Amino acid sequence: MNIGDVAERSGLPPKTIRYYEDIGLIRPGRSANGYRAFGESDLHKLAFLGRARALGFTIEECRTLLDLYEDEHRESAVVKRLAEDHLARIDEKIAQLQSMRATLAHLVSACHGDSRPDCPIIDDLGRDPDPSGAG
């Protein structure tokens, strides 16, 4: 398969596929004319990487997951630990986003949104982050 074929079948853009090759996540063969020649195993790896990235795994985590995917003697405990760590980071981000949302929702509801210059949103954004005023 050429890069267009594997891009279509994997759902990844050719630019992403080239990037994954550049950083060593995949290693397609080369045909006699020098073009990339992707096999079914490359397609499976690309689909695997696409799903892992869609779940928010970093490139380095994807590298580890891909190594584990290819290791027939892997321990599922290692995979689970990696996924649990990632899940904990997602939960942290969700908590941060919920806090941001609550703060912004409060500010939006406190703003009259009229022709006056008073605006609690601007006031909050412009306040001194150091409550002691020292900084």
Disulfide bonds with the S-S distance in Angstrom:
none
